[in-house]
Amino acid sequence: MKALSDISKIGILMIGVALLVIAGIAVHFYITFLQRVPPPSPPPPFHAYCRYNAVIIHANQDLENLEVLDNRSIRLCSFDRIRAGSEELCAVGGSGLYVVQAGEYKKIVECVEEEIIKFD
């Protein structure tokens, strides 16, 4: 009986040592890998894209004084205020590059001609 008691004590001791080793590995993993991951960056103030010769602007936050410019910095559209979660539309002349800017944030949008294939 004494031998069985000694074996169970050794088993409990080994389980304790194993748990300490696992805890040490977890702390090492946290210190070396998880602290190096930078925090996520905040979302941009707006998202802009082009469809059918129109620039569509989706506001992620309240925007003021938003402008759409062509590649020669000629203002095509200007919006005084766009509320968060809403969208605005700016008709552009055709294919090309356009700059959408609100304050310091700018985004370049490319419009391309979309070919319509008709099957007769």
NURO-624382 format. One record per atom (N, C-alpha, C, O): x, y, z. Coordinates in steps of 0.2 Angstrom, whole numbers, padded with zeros to 4 digits, always signed. Example, Ala and Ser with C-alpha at 12.3 -4.5 7.8 and 13.67 -1.06 7.14 Angstrom:
+0066-0028+0039 +0062-0022+0039 +0066-0016+0039 +0071-0017+0042 +0064-0011+0035 +0068-0005+0036 +0064+0000+0039 +0067+0006+0040 
//
This chain:
+0004-0006+0000 +0000+0000+0000 +0004+0006+0000 +0003+0011-0003 +0010+0006+0004 +0014+0012+0004 +0017+0013-0003 +0018+0019-0005 +0019+0008-0007 +0021+0009-0013 +0016+0013-0018 +0018+0017-0022 +0010+0011-0017 +0005+0014-0021 +0004+0021-0019 +0002+0025-0024 +0004+0023-0013 +0003+0029-0011 +0009+0034-0013 +0008+0039-0015 +0015+0031-0013 +0021+0035-0016 +0020+0036-0023 +0022+0041-0026 +0018+0031-0027 +0017+0032-0034 +0012+0037-0036 +0013+0041-0040 +0007+0038-0032 +0001+0043-0033 +0004+0050-0031 +0003+0054-0035 +0008+0050-0026 +0011+0057-0025 +0016+0059-0030 +0016+0065-0032 +0020+0054-0033 +0024+0056-0038 +0020+0058-0045 +0022+0062-0048 +0015+0055-0046 +0011+0056-0051 +0008+0063-0051 +0008+0067-0055 +0005+0065-0045 +0003+0072-0043 +0008+0077-0044 +0007+0082-0047 +0014+0075-0042 +0020+0080-0042 +0022+0081-0050 +0023+0087-0052 +0021+0076-0054 +0023+0076-0061 +0018+0080-0065 +0019+0084-0069 +0011+0080-0063 +0006+0084-0066 +0007+0091-0064 +0006+0095-0068 +0009+0093-0058 +0011+0099-0056 +0016+0102-0060 +0016+0108-0062 +0022+0099-0061 +0027+0101-0065 +0025+0102-0072 +0027+0107-0075 +0021+0098-0075 +0019+0099-0081 +0015+0105-0082 +0015+0109-0087 +0010+0106-0077 +0006+0112-0077 +0011+0119-0077 +0009+0124-0080 +0016+0118-0073 +0021+0124-0073 +0024+0125-0079 +0025+0131-0081 +0026+0120-0082 +0030+0120-0089 +0025+0123-0094 +0027+0128-0098 +0019+0121-0094 +0014+0124-0099 +0013+0131-0098 +0012+0135-0102 +0012+0133-0091 +0011+0140-0090 +0017+0144-0092 +0016+0150-0094 +0023+0141-0091 +0029+0145-0093 +0029+0146-0101 +0031+0151-0103 +0027+0141-0105 +0027+0141-0112 +0022+0146-0114 +0023+0150-0119 +0016+0147-0111 +0011+0151-0112 +0013+0159-0111 +0012+0163-0115 +0017+0160-0105 +0020+0166-0104 +0025+0168-0109 +0025+0174-0111 +0029+0164-0111 +0034+0165-0116 +0031+0167-0123 +0033+0172-0126 +0026+0163-0125 +0022+0164-0131 +0019+0171-0131 +0019+0175-0136 +0016+0173-0125 +0013+0180-0124 +0018+0185-0125 +0017+0190-0128 +0024+0185-0122 +0029+0190-0122 +0032+0190-0128 +0033+0196-0131 +0034+0185-0132 +0037+0185-0138 +0033+0187-0144 +0035+0190-0149 +0027+0184-0144 +0023+0185-0151 +0017+0190-0150 +0017+0194-0154 +0013+0189-0145 +0007+0193-0144 +0009+0201-0143 +0005+0205-0145 +0014+0202-0140 +0016+0209-0138 +0019+0213-0144 +0019+0219-0145 +0021+0209-0149 +0024+0212-0155 +0018+0214-0160 +0020+0218-0165 +0013+0211-0160 +0007+0212-0165 +0005+0219-0163 +0002+0221-0158 +0005+0224-0168 +0002+0231-0167 -0005+0231-0166 -0009+0226-0169 -0008+0236-0163 -0015+0236-0162 -0018+0238-0169 -0015+0241-0173 -0024+0236-0170 -0027+0237-0176 -0028+0245-0177 -0030+0248-0173 -0027+0247-0184 -0028+0254-0185 -0035+0256-0186 -0039+0251-0188 -0037+0262-0184 -0044+0264-0185 -0046+0264-0192 -0042+0264-0197 -0052+0262-0194 -0055+0262-0201 -0054+0269-0204 -0054+0274-0200 -0053+0269-0210 -0053+0276-0214 -0059+0280-0213 -0065+0277-0212 -0059+0286-0214 -0065+0290-0213 -0070+0289-0218 -0076+0290-0217 -0068+0287-0224 -0073+0285-0229 -0070+0280-0234 -0064+0279-0234 -0075+0277-0238 -0073+0272-0243 -0076+0275-0250 -0081+0276-0250 -0072+0275-0255 -0074+0278-0261 -0072+0273-0267 -0067+0269-0267 -0077+0272-0272 -0076+0268-0278 -0080+0270-0283 -0084+0275-0283 -0079+0268-0289 -0082+0270-0295 -0086+0265-0299 -0084+0259-0299 -0092+0267-0301 -0096+0262-0305 -0100+0266-0310 -0103+0272-0308 -0100+0264-0316 -0104+0267-0321 -0103+0275-0322 -0108+0279-0322 -0097+0277-0322 -0095+0284-0322 -0097+0288-0316 -0099+0294-0318 -0098+0286-0311 -0100+0289-0305 -0095+0287-0299 -0094+0281-0298 -0093+0292-0295 -0089+0290-0289 -0094+0290-0283 -0098+0294-0282 -0094+0284-0279 -0098+0283-0274 -0094+0283-0268 -0089+0280-0267 -0096+0288-0263 -0093+0289-0257 -0097+0286-0251 -0102+0288-0250 -0094+0281-0247 -0097+0279-0241 -0094+0282-0235 -0088+0280-0234 -0097+0285-0231 -0094+0289-0225 -0094+0284-0219 -0100+0281-0217 -0088+0282-0216 -0088+0278-0210 -0089+0283-0204 -0090+0280-0198 -0088+0289-0204 -0089+0294-0199 -0092+0300-0202 -0092+0301-0208 -0094+0305-0198 -0096+0311-0200 -0091+0315-0204 -0085+0316-0201 -0092+0317-0210 -0087+0321-0214 -0090+0328-0216 -0096+0329-0216 -0085+0332-0216 -0086+0339-0218 -0082+0341-0224 -0076+0339-0224 -0084+0345-0228 -0080+0348-0234 -0077+0343-0238 -0070+0343-0238 -0080+0338-0240 -0078+0333-0245 -0078+0335-0252 -0083+0338-0254 -0072+0334-0255 -0072+0336-0262 -0070+0330-0267 -0066+0326-0265 -0072+0330-0273 -0070+0325-0278 -0067+0329-0284 -0070+0334-0286 -0060+0328-0285 -0056+0331-0290 -0054+0327-0295 -0054+0321-0294 -0054+0330-0301 -0051+0325-0307 -0043+0325-0307 -0040+0328-0302 -0040+0323-0312 -0033+0322-0311 -0029+0329-0313 -0023+0329-0312 -0033+0334-0314 -0030+0341-0315 -0032+0345-0309 -0031+0351-0310 -0034+0342-0304 -0036+0346-0298 -0042+0351-0299 -0043+0356-0295 -0046+0349-0304 -0053+0353-0305 -0058+0350-0301 -0059+0344-0301 -0061+0354-0297 -0067+0351-0292 -0073+0349-0296 -0076+0353-0300 -0075+0343-0296 -0081+0341-0299 -0087+0341-0295 -0092+0343-0297 -0086+0339-0288 -0091+0339-0283 -0089+0341-0277 -0083+0340-0275 -0093+0344-0273 -0091+0346-0266 -0097+0345-0262 -0103+0346-0263 -0096+0342-0256 -0101+0341-0251 -0099+0344-0244 -0094+0343-0242 -0104+0348-0242 -0103+0351-0235 -0103+0346-0229 -0098+0347-0225 -0107+0342-0229 -0108+0337-0224 -0110+0330-0226 -0115+0330-0230 -0107+0325-0224 -0110+0318-0225 -0110+0315-0218 -0105+0314-0215 -0116+0312-0217 -0117+0309-0210 -0114+0302-0210 -0113+0299-0216 -0111+0299-0205 -0109+0293-0204 -0114+0287-0206 -0119+0288-0204 -0111+0283-0210 -0116+0277-0213 -0119+0279-0219 -0123+0274-0222 -0119+0285-0221 -0123+0287-0228 -0118+0287-0234 -0112+0286-0233 -0121+0287-0239 -0117+0288-0246 -0119+0294-0250 -0125+0296-0249 -0114+0296-0254 -0116+0301-0259 -0113+0299-0265 -0109+0294-0266 -0115+0302-0271 -0114+0300-0277 -0111+0307-0281 -0114+0312-0280 -0106+0306-0285 -0103+0311-0289 -0102+0309-0296 -0098+0304-0297 -0106+0312-0301 -0106+0310-0308 -0099+0312-0311 -0098+0318-0310 -0095+0308-0314 -0089+0310-0317 -0089+0310-0324 -0094+0306-0327 -0084+0313-0328 -0085+0313-0335 -0084+0306-0339 -0086+0306-0344 -0080+0302-0336 -0079+0296-0339 -0073+0292-0336 -0072+0293-0330 -0069+0288-0339 -0064+0284-0336 -0058+0289-0335 -0057+0294-0338 -0054+0287-0329 -0049+0291-0327 -0048+0290-0320 -0051+0286-0316 -0043+0294-0317 -0042+0294-0310 -0045+0300-0307 -0045+0306-0310 -0048+0299-0301 -0051+0305-0297 -0049+0305-0290 -0047+0299-0287 -0048+0310-0287 -0046+0311-0280 -0052+0313-0276 -0055+0318-0277 -0053+0309-0270 -0058+0311-0266 -0055+0313-0259 -0051+0309-0257 -0056+0319-0257 -0053+0321-0251 -0057+0324-0246 -0062+0328-0248 -0056+0322-0239 -0060+0325-0234 -0054+0327-0229 -0052+0323-0225 -0053+0334-0228 -0048+0336-0223 -0041+0333-0226 -0039+0335-0231 -0037+0330-0221 -0031+0327-0223 -0031+0321-0227 -0026+0319-0229 -0037+0317-0226 -0037+0310-0229 -0039+0311-0237 -0044+0314-0238 -0035+0308-0241 -0036+0307-0248 -0037+0300-0250 -0033+0296-0248 -0041+0299-0255 -0041+0292-0258 -0041+0293-0266 -0045+0297-0268 -0038+0289-0270 -0038+0290-0277 -0042+0284-0279 -0042+0278-0277 -0047+0286-0284 -0052+0281-0287 -0051+0281-0294 -0050+0286-0297 -0051+0275-0297 -0050+0274-0304 -0057+0272-0307 -0060+0267-0305 -0059+0275-0312 -0065+0273-0316 -0062+0271-0323 -0058+0274-0326 -0065+0265-0324 -0064+0262-0331 -0070+0261-0335 -0075+0260-0332 -0069+0261-0341 -0075+0260-0346 -0077+0253-0345 -0073+0248-0345 -0083+0252-0344 -0086+0245-0343 -0089+0243-0350 -0094+0246-0352 -0087+0238-0353 -0090+0235-0359 -0096+0231-0358 -0096+0227-0354 -0101+0233-0362 -0107+0229-0362 -0107+0225-0368 -0107+0227-0374 -0107+0218-0366 -0107+0213-0372 -0115+0211-0373 -0118+0209-0369 -0117+0212-0379 -0124+0210-0381 -0123+0204-0385 -0119+0203-0390 -0128+0199-0383 -0128+0193-0387 -0135+0194-0391 -0140+0194-0388 -0134+0193-0398 -0140+0193-0402 -0142+0187-0404 -0147+0186-0407 
//
